[in-house]
Amino acid sequence: MNDGEFYLIERFPKFGVLVHSDVEPLRMYEFQSTTNLAAATGVAEAPTNAWRVLYRMDASPFSQHYILPNYFTNTTAQLFYRLKVFL
């Protein structure tokens, strides 16, 4: 299992996407999104508050599988996602 990776992002009709991820035990994760391409790529300077926390996963003694919904409308700008890992 790779730490902090999504393995599937699927379009869910009428409300957004479902993001699938497996996470390692004994680590806390935050599922975050941004519309700022500079923040997503790290190529250019981006505001420190460019990432928005959508969901926080507390540390667990077991590996977990998460299906994380992100609700939005068709007018929402393009979104970029990441899992921030806290050891």
C-alpha positions as a Markdown table, in Angstrom:
| # | Residue | x | y | z |
|---|---|---|---|---|
| 1 | Met | 0.0 | 0.0 | 0.0 |
| 2 | Asn | 1.4 | 3.4 | -0.9 |
| 3 | Asp | 1.0 | 6.2 | 1.6 |
| 4 | Gly | -1.4 | 9.0 | 0.7 |
| 5 | Glu | -2.6 | 7.9 | -2.8 |
| 6 | Phe | -6.0 | 7.8 | -4.5 |
| 7 | Tyr | -6.6 | 4.7 | -6.6 |
| 8 | Leu | -10.0 | 5.7 | -8.1 |
| 9 | Ile | -11.9 | 9.0 | -8.7 |
| 10 | Glu | -15.3 | 8.3 | -10.2 |
| 11 | Arg | -17.9 | 10.7 | -11.4 |
| 12 | Phe | -21.1 | 10.3 | -9.4 |
| 13 | Pro | -24.1 | 11.6 | -11.4 |
| 14 | Lys | -26.0 | 14.7 | -10.1 |
| 15 | Phe | -23.7 | 15.6 | -7.2 |
| 16 | Gly | -19.9 | 15.2 | -7.7 |
| 17 | Val | -17.3 | 12.5 | -7.4 |
| 18 | Leu | -16.4 | 9.6 | -5.2 |
| 19 | Val | -12.7 | 9.4 | -4.3 |
| 20 | His | -11.3 | 6.0 | -3.2 |
| 21 | Ser | -8.2 | 5.5 | -1.0 |
| 22 | Asp | -6.6 | 2.9 | 1.2 |
| 23 | Val | -4.7 | 4.3 | 4.2 |
| 24 | Glu | -2.0 | 3.0 | 6.4 |
| 25 | Pro | -2.6 | 2.2 | 10.1 |
| 26 | Leu | -1.4 | 4.6 | 12.8 |
| 27 | Arg | -1.5 | 7.7 | 10.6 |
| 28 | Met | -3.9 | 10.6 | 10.4 |
| 29 | Tyr | -5.0 | 11.9 | 7.0 |
| 30 | Glu | -6.7 | 14.9 | 5.6 |
| 31 | Phe | -8.6 | 14.7 | 2.3 |
| 32 | Gln | -8.1 | 18.2 | 0.8 |
| 33 | Ser | -9.1 | 20.0 | -2.4 |
| 34 | Thr | -8.1 | 23.2 | -4.2 |
| 35 | Thr | -8.9 | 25.0 | -7.4 |
| 36 | Asn | -5.4 | 26.6 | -7.5 |
| 37 | Leu | -3.2 | 24.8 | -10.0 |
| 38 | Ala | -0.1 | 26.4 | -8.5 |
| 39 | Ala | -0.9 | 24.8 | -5.1 |
| 40 | Ala | -1.6 | 21.4 | -6.7 |
| 41 | Thr | 1.7 | 21.3 | -8.7 |
| 42 | Gly | 4.0 | 23.2 | -6.4 |
| 43 | Val | 5.5 | 24.9 | -9.6 |
| 44 | Ala | 4.6 | 28.4 | -8.5 |
| 45 | Glu | 4.0 | 30.3 | -5.3 |
| 46 | Ala | 0.5 | 29.6 | -3.9 |
| 47 | Pro | -1.3 | 31.0 | -0.9 |
| 48 | Thr | -0.8 | 28.9 | 2.2 |
| 49 | Asn | -4.6 | 28.6 | 2.6 |
| 50 | Ala | -5.1 | 27.3 | -1.0 |
| 51 | Trp | -6.0 | 23.8 | 0.3 |
| 52 | Arg | -9.5 | 23.2 | 1.8 |
| 53 | Val | -10.0 | 20.3 | 4.2 |
| 54 | Leu | -12.9 | 18.2 | 3.1 |
| 55 | Tyr | -12.5 | 15.3 | 5.5 |
| 56 | Arg | -10.2 | 14.3 | 8.4 |
| 57 | Met | -9.4 | 10.6 | 9.0 |
| 58 | Asp | -8.2 | 9.9 | 12.5 |
| 59 | Ala | -5.4 | 7.4 | 13.2 |
| 60 | Ser | -6.5 | 3.8 | 13.4 |
| 61 | Pro | -4.6 | 0.6 | 14.4 |
| 62 | Phe | -5.9 | -1.0 | 11.2 |
| 63 | Ser | -5.6 | -0.2 | 7.4 |
| 64 | Gln | -8.8 | 1.4 | 6.2 |
| 65 | His | -10.5 | 1.8 | 2.9 |
| 66 | Tyr | -12.3 | 5.1 | 2.4 |
| 67 | Ile | -14.8 | 6.2 | -0.2 |
| 68 | Leu | -14.9 | 10.0 | 0.1 |
| 69 | Pro | -17.7 | 12.0 | -1.6 |
| 70 | Asn | -17.0 | 15.5 | -2.8 |
| 71 | Tyr | -20.2 | 17.3 | -3.6 |
| 72 | Phe | -20.3 | 20.1 | -6.2 |
| 73 | Thr | -22.3 | 21.6 | -9.0 |
| 74 | Asn | -21.5 | 21.8 | -12.7 |
| 75 | Thr | -20.5 | 25.4 | -12.1 |
| 76 | Thr | -17.6 | 24.4 | -9.8 |
| 77 | Ala | -14.2 | 25.1 | -11.1 |
| 78 | Gln | -11.8 | 22.3 | -11.8 |
| 79 | Leu | -10.7 | 20.6 | -8.5 |
| 80 | Phe | -7.4 | 19.0 | -7.5 |
| 81 | Tyr | -7.1 | 16.6 | -4.6 |
| 82 | Arg | -4.5 | 15.4 | -2.2 |
| 83 | Leu | -4.2 | 13.3 | 1.0 |
| 84 | Lys | -2.1 | 15.1 | 3.6 |
| 85 | Val | -0.4 | 12.6 | 5.9 |
| 86 | Phe | 0.4 | 13.2 | 9.6 |
| 87 | Leu | 2.8 | 10.6 | 11.1 |
